[in-house]
């Protein structure tokens, strides 16, 4: 586990990057564009907090070096098996449903309105036919190590940091 975590670590430090002394709060904070790409939990405490992070479970880098996360395509209110990886820039153009949205056996949304991240990242209720994508998994937000913590969604954030 430690080897996998170490290999999936990303840093804002080093040549061409930031220094611990010059990095402000804006750089260290969790940002909406981190969703599914950078784990909001797994970061060291102390002077490196927010400067060294871990990739989320399904995150990958594209040909241009941008982080991408997978989504299931939704067509006319029906979730397909087609997976598309989107960067944060591309993601902002679409309405994306949560992975725990209610679906029937035909992979259609059962609710008249579904909680989604809308265009430009605002959360709201949308009709199934207005949805473009759906999260692949509820665990795509966190890193490999954080995903192994049982009942993570019920833990205090500080306790989750301890592993």
URRAMO-V289984 format. One line per field, one symbol per residue. phi: phi as a letter, one per 30 degrees, with the letter a starting at -180 (. if undefined). psi: psi as a letter, one per 40 degrees, with the letter a starting at -180 (. if undefined). burial: b if it has 24 or more other ideal C-beta (glycine too) atoms within 12 Angstrom, else e. A space follows every 10 residues. Layout:
BEGIN
phi: ???
psi: ???
burial: ???
END
This chain:
BEGIN
phi: .ddddddcdb bccjeiccce dcdcdedddd ceddeicbdd cdbddjdcei ccbcddecdb cddcjddbbd bddcbhicdc ddcbcbdddd edcbcbdddc ddbcdcicdd ddbcdbddei iddacbdedc dcbbedadcd dcdedddddd hedcddeddd ddi
psi: dddddddehi ieiaheaiid dehaddddih ideehedhhe dgiiiaeehe dhiiiideii iadeeihiii ihihhfehhi ehhhhiiddd deeihhiide ihiaeefihd idhhhihahe ehiahiidee hdiiidieee diidddeehh fdeeiidddd de.
burial: eeeebeebbb bbeeeeeeee eeeeeebbeb eebbbbbbbb bbbeeeeeeb bbbbbbbbbe eeeeeebbbb bbbbeebebe eeebbbbbee beebbbbbbe bebeeeebbe eeebbbbbee eeeeebebee bbbbbbeebb bbbbbbbebe ebeeeeeeeb eee
END
